[in-house]
Amino acid sequence: MKKQLDLVNKFHKKFNVPILSKPSLIPSDRSNLRYSLMDEEVKEYIEGVQNDDLENIAKELCDILYGVYGTILEHGLQDRIEDIFKEVHNSHMSKEYHQYKMVKGEKYFKPNVGKFFKK
């Protein structure tokens, strides 16, 4: 994840897109823009699916990730996101598979993301 964040960081610096150095909320105009960018790429992904266009699907998946990584940088989460991802992953792994879907069974635990923000 670090390599990808570094590449998107270069893009942000080239085009003066905000990069925060510590975890922060961002103004609503920025968060709305970040959402809009990611939403547009997801819609373009589904177009690739509908057109059976695997090359476009691959490109749009990269664009989705690019938007996500940019949002991570803009929120200043780049130094914590890998640990947060692992915590969320472990929570997902605690789920059970039942009747063709993932469910929160006895061993499920909610991810403790808050521990990454305590001082």
WOQUIFEN-V718968 format. One record per residue. N is the residue number from 1. RES is the residue in one letter. SS is DSSP state (h for helix, s for strand, l for the rest). Layout:
N_RES_SS / N_RES_SS
This chain:
1_M_l / 2_K_h / 3_K_h / 4_Q_h / 5_L_h / 6_D_h / 7_L_h / 8_V_h / 9_N_h / 10_K_h / 11_F_h / 12_H_h / 13_K_h / 14_K_h / 15_F_l / 16_N_l / 17_V_l / 18_P_l / 19_I_l / 20_L_l / 21_S_l / 22_K_l / 23_P_l / 24_S_l / 25_L_l / 26_I_l / 27_P_l / 28_S_h / 29_D_h / 30_R_h / 31_S_h / 32_N_h / 33_L_h / 34_R_h / 35_Y_h / 36_S_h / 37_L_h / 38_M_h / 39_D_h / 40_E_h / 41_E_h / 42_V_h / 43_K_h / 44_E_h / 45_Y_h / 46_I_h / 47_E_h / 48_G_h / 49_V_h / 50_Q_h / 51_N_l / 52_D_l / 53_D_l / 54_L_h / 55_E_h / 56_N_h / 57_I_h / 58_A_h / 59_K_h / 60_E_h / 61_L_h / 62_C_h / 63_D_h / 64_I_h / 65_L_h / 66_Y_h / 67_G_h / 68_V_h / 69_Y_h / 70_G_h / 71_T_h / 72_I_h / 73_L_h / 74_E_h / 75_H_l / 76_G_l / 77_L_l / 78_Q_l / 79_D_l / 80_R_l / 81_I_h / 82_E_h / 83_D_h / 84_I_h / 85_F_h / 86_K_h / 87_E_h / 88_V_h / 89_H_h / 90_N_h / 91_S_h / 92_H_h / 93_M_h / 94_S_l / 95_K_l / 96_E_s / 97_Y_s / 98_H_s / 99_Q_l / 100_Y_l / 101_K_s / 102_M_s / 103_V_s / 104_K_l / 105_G_l / 106_E_l / 107_K_l / 108_Y_l / 109_F_l / 110_K_l / 111_P_l / 112_N_l / 113_V_h / 114_G_h / 115_K_h / 116_F_h / 117_F_l / 118_K_l / 119_K_l
